Amino acid sequence: MTETLRRVAIDPISRVEGHGKVTLLLDEAGIVQQARLHIVEFRGFEKFIQGRPYWEAPVMVQRLCGICPVSHHLAAAKAMDQIVGAKLTPTAEKLRRLMHYGQILQSHALHFFHLSAPDLLFGFGSDVARRNIVGVAAAYPEVARQGVLLRKFGQEVIRVTAGKRVHGTSAVPGGVNKNLSLAERDVLLKDIYQIVAWSRDAVHLARRLFEQDLEMHTAFGSFDAHTLNLVRADGAMDLYHGGLRARTMDGKTLFDHLDYDRYWEEIFEEVKSWSYMKFPYFRELGPETGWYRVGPLTRVTQCDFIPTPLADMERREFLAFDGGRAANATLAFHWARMIEMLHAAEAIKDLLHDDDLQGTELMAKGERQERGVGVIEAPRGTLIHHYKVDENDLITRCNLIVSTTHNNQSMNEAIRQVARQHLDGQELTEGLLNHIEVAVRAFDPCLSCATHALGQMPLQVELVDAAGTVLDERLRS
C-alpha cells in the first residue's frame, strides 16, 4: 500500500536540459520500494505543427530545444527531403554533416565539462556549493578552459553552416541554402588540429575518472538492456544516416540495416499515467521487456568500427578495458561520449579539406510524396521525425520519438539500481540524493524534447494577489 510509504522528491533534477523530478517511496526501514523519473512539463509540438506548410518544419521543430536544435533541424529536413522526393547533392549532404558534427562536438563538450564533470571530479557527495562549473574552473582551470573552447568551436561550426549558433535556417527541403566560403573554412582550419588534440585529451580524462574507482563506476546504476542505433551499410558508426540496428541484451540481432522508413513496424510507444514522456519498446518483445537503450554507449559498443582512426583506436581500447566491463556500465556513457566527440572533431577536420563544401549545387528535387521520415543520431541517441503532408502542402500528422524518450525506461531502471545500491536503509542526505541525479545525468537527457504524451493532463491554477496570498485555486488531477 503506497499510502503507508514515505515519499521523497528530487524536484527539479539539476544540471540537465528541461524540467523533471524523481520520486522515491520508502518503507519504515528506509528501503526504497519505488523510484520513478517524472517529466512534468508538456509542450505539444506534435500537435501545433499540424496545419503548417511542410517547409516550415525544419525551422519550427528546433524550437523544442536550445541545446540540440541542429538535431531536430536536420531530422525534419531529412523527412522533408522525402516529401519533395530529393536525393541530396554531395555539397548539400556534406554541409549538413559538417553542421551535425559541430552539434555533436558542442553538445558533448557542454554535457561532460559543464554538467557532469563536477560530480566526476569532486565526488557525488561532495560539497554542493563546489559541485558546479564554477568549482571546476577554480580547481581545474585548464580542464574548464578546454571545455569552454571545445564547445565554442562546435558552435562556430554551426554558425557558419546553419547561419546562427542557435536555431539556424540553412537545411531546407531538398538541400541547403548556403555553402561554406573559403574564408569560413580557413577560420575553422586554423583551430581544428588543436580541437582534435583536446578531444583526445578529454577521452583520456574520462577514462581516468572511470578508473579511479573502478568497482563503483562499473556497478553504479548498471543493468542489461537491449540497444538501438543507426549504422552505415558497412556497419560503421554513422551519426547522420544509415539503417537501424537492434540487438537484445544477450547479443541476438532483432533487425539490422532496417530502412527507417518503416520504423513503426518494429517500434511501438506506450503511455503511462505518471509521465508526459512515452515509453517506446520493440514490438517483437512487447512493452514489459522490450524497452531499450540508445546514445553514445550504445553507438560505440554496437557499431562495427568508427570511420576515423583516433576515435576507432579509443573505441577498441574502451571495448577491451578490463575484460569489457565498461561496455555496459551506466557511468561509461561519459567515456563513450568523449570518444564520439573525438570522432566528430576528426570528421570536421576531414570535411574541411573537401572542396565540395564550396560547391554551388545546393538543391535537388524529385517526385512529390505524402509521407517523410527523417532519422539521425542526435547527441543523446536516435532521433525520429515522421510527417504526413496533404495535397495543399500542409502537415496533417507529426510523430517525434526523441533520444531521451527512447531512454525513458532505461533511465528509470538506472535510478532504481542506484536507489537499491546506495539509498536503502540510509539517512537521506543531499549527497546521497545526488547519486540519483548522477544516474539520470549519465544519459544526458533533454527533458524538454521528450514531452509528447497526450491525455488528461493534471493542471493546477492559482490566483495570487500582490502580497502572495492565494485567492483562489482550481485543480484537475
C-alpha positions, 0 to 999 in steps of 0.5 A: 500500500503506497499510502503507508510509504514515505515519499521523497522528491528530487524536484527539479533534477539539476544540471540537465536540459528541461524540467523533471523530478524523481520520486522515491517511496520508502518503507519504515526501514528506509528501503526504497520500494519505488523510484520513478523519473517524472517529466512534468512539463508538456509542450505539444509540438506534435500537435501545433505543427499540424496545419503548417506548410511542410517547409516550415518544419525544419525551422519550427521543430528546433524550437523544442530545444536550445541545446540540440536544435541542429538535431531536430533541424536536420531530422525534419529536413531529412523527412522533408527531403522525402516529401519533395522526393530529393536525393541530396547533392554531395555539397548539400549532404556534406554541409549538413554533416559538417553542421551535425558534427559541430552539434555533436562536438558542442553538445558533448563538450557542454554535457561532460565539462559543464554538467557532469564533470563536477560530480566526476571530479569532486565526488557525488557527495561532495560539497554542493556549493563546489559541485558546479562549473564554477568549482571546476574552473577554480580547481581545474582551470585548464580542464574548464578552459578546454571545455569552454573552447571545445564547445565554442568551436562546435558552435562556430561550426554551426554558425557558419553552416546553419547561419546562427549558433542557435536555431539556424535556417540553412537545411531546407527541403531538398538541400541547403541554402548556403555553402561554406566560403573559403574564408569560413573554412580557413577560420575553422582550419586554423583551430581544428588540429588543436580541437582534435588534440583536446578531444583526445585529451578529454577521452583520456580524462574520462577514462581516468575518472572511470578508473579511479574507482573502478568497482563503483563506476562499473556497478553504479546504476548498471543493468542489461538492456537491449540497444538501438542505433543507426549504422552505415551499410558497412556497419560503421558508426554513422551519426547522420544516416544509415539503417537501424540496428537492434540487438537484445541484451544477450547479443541476438540481432532483432533487425539490422540495416532496417530502412527507417522508413518503416520504423513503426513496424518494429517500434511501438510507444506506450503511455503511462499515467505518471509521465508526459514522456512515452515509453517506446519498446520493440514490438517483437518483445512487447512493452514489459521487456522490450524497452531499450537503450540508445546514445553514445554507449550504445553507438560505440559498443554496437557499431562495427568500427568508427570511420576515423582512426583516433576515435576507432583506436579509443573505441577498441581500447574502451571495448577491451578495458578490463575484460569489457566491463565498461561496455555496459556500465551506466557511468561509461556513457561519459567515456563513450561520449568523449570518444564520439566527440573525438570522432566528430572533431576528426570528421570536421577536420576531414570535411574541411579539406573537401572542396565540395563544401564550396560547391554551388549545387545546393538543391535537388528535387524529385517526385512529390510524396505524402509521407517523410521520415527523417532519422539521425543520431542526435547527441543523446541517441536516435532521433525520429521525425515522421510527417504526413503532408496533404495535397495543399502542402500542409502537415496533417500528422507529426510523430517525434520519438526523441533520444531521451524518450527512447531512454525513458525506461532505461533511465528509470531502471538506472535510478532504481539500481542506484536507489537499491545500491546506495539509498536503502536503509540510509539517512537521506542526505543531499549527497546521497540524493545526488547519486540519483541525479548522477544516474539520470545525468549519465544519459544526458537527457533533454527533458524538454524534447521528450514531452509528447504524451497526450491525455488528461493532463493534471493542471493546477491554477492559482490566483495570487494577489500582490502580497502572495496570498492565494485567492483562489485555486482550481485543480484537475488531477 
